[in-house]
Amino acid sequence: MLNLINTISAWAIPVLIVLIPLYAAYRKVPVYESFVDGAKDGFTTAVNIIPHLVGMMASISIFRASGALDAMIGVIRPLFERFGIPGEVLPLALLRPITGAGSLAFTADLMQHFGPDSMIGRMASTVQGSTDTTLYVLVVYFGAVGIHRSKYALKVGLFSDLVGFIAALVICLLVF
């Protein structure tokens, strides 16, 4: 079974790279022109979201530099450690919804310090795959199309991140 999964993984992207243009040619879609049009739209979108990204990055920097992240972790650490969840992975619960790069850097630091096969390394990896950068997604996508009222999307996204975080930790405790 593992060999089958590895074979599918190795061939999936090359097969898609070949099949998509062939299908487009079959449907008589002008592939290159469509690509160029999409690239133009992507560039315009990128320019439009720069102010939103700058604001979000400044907010993240202030949040971390102020010590608020450390204070929040200090409050919830004893509760999680009672259930056998190492306090070292808790910053991911707060970082991951805010910043993908920041949470990935934190995960890499945990891997370097504790090792990828440690319980902390496995939990951090599972959390990375089970949650999303909700605030980043809302800022980028909603900012790109001009949506200003996103309170329900924010609530649902953050709740999903919480569920994903807890599920990742519980699954790691059960499996490893």
C-alpha positions, 0 to 999 in steps of 0.5 A, spaced: 500 500 500 505 504 501 509 503 495 502 505 491 501 511 495 509 513 493 508 511 486 501 516 485 505 521 489 511 521 484 507 521 478 501 526 480 504 532 478 507 530 472 501 527 469 497 533 471 502 538 467 501 534 461 494 532 461 491 540 463 494 543 456 492 537 452 485 537 455 485 545 453 488 544 446 482 538 445 477 544 448 481 549 443 482 553 449 488 558 447 493 556 453 498 561 452 493 567 452 489 564 457 495 564 462 498 571 460 491 574 462 491 570 468 498 573 470 495 580 468 490 579 473 494 576 478 499 582 478 493 587 479 491 583 485 498 583 488 498 590 487 491 591 490 493 587 497 499 590 499 496 595 503 493 589 507 499 585 507 503 591 510 498 592 516 497 585 517 505 584 518 505 590 522 500 588 527 503 581 527 510 584 529 507 588 534 503 582 537 510 578 538 514 584 540 509 586 546 510 580 549 502 578 548 504 572 545 508 570 551 503 572 556 497 568 553 501 562 552 503 562 560 496 562 562 494 556 558 500 552 558 498 549 565 491 547 562 494 543 556 500 540 560 495 536 565 493 533 559 500 531 556 500 536 551 507 539 551 507 547 552 512 548 547 507 547 541 502 552 544 504 558 540 502 554 534 495 555 536 496 562 536 501 563 530 498 559 525 492 563 524 496 569 524 502 567 519 504 561 515 511 564 515 512 565 522 508 558 524 513 555 519 519 558 522 517 556 529 515 549 527 522 549 524 525 551 530 522 546 534 524 540 529 531 543 530 531 543 538 527 537 539 527 533 533 522 531 527 521 524 531 520 527 538 512 528 540 513 535 540 516 535 532 510 530 530 505 535 534 508 541 531 508 538 524 501 535 525 498 542 527 501 545 521 497 540 516 491 541 520 490 548 521 490 554 516 493 561 516 485 564 517 487 571 518 492 571 512 487 568 508 481 573 510 486 579 509 488 577 502 482 574 499 477 579 502 482 585 501 483 583 494 475 583 492 473 588 497 469 585 502 469 589 508 464 585 513 467 578 514 465 577 522 462 570 520 468 568 516 473 570 521 469 566 527 468 560 523 475 560 520 478 561 527 473 556 530 476 551 525 483 552 527 481 551 534 478 544 532 484 542 527 489 544 533 486 540 538 484 534 533 492 534 531 494 534 538 489 528 540 491 524 534 498 525 536 497 523 543 493 517 540 497 514 535 504 516 537 
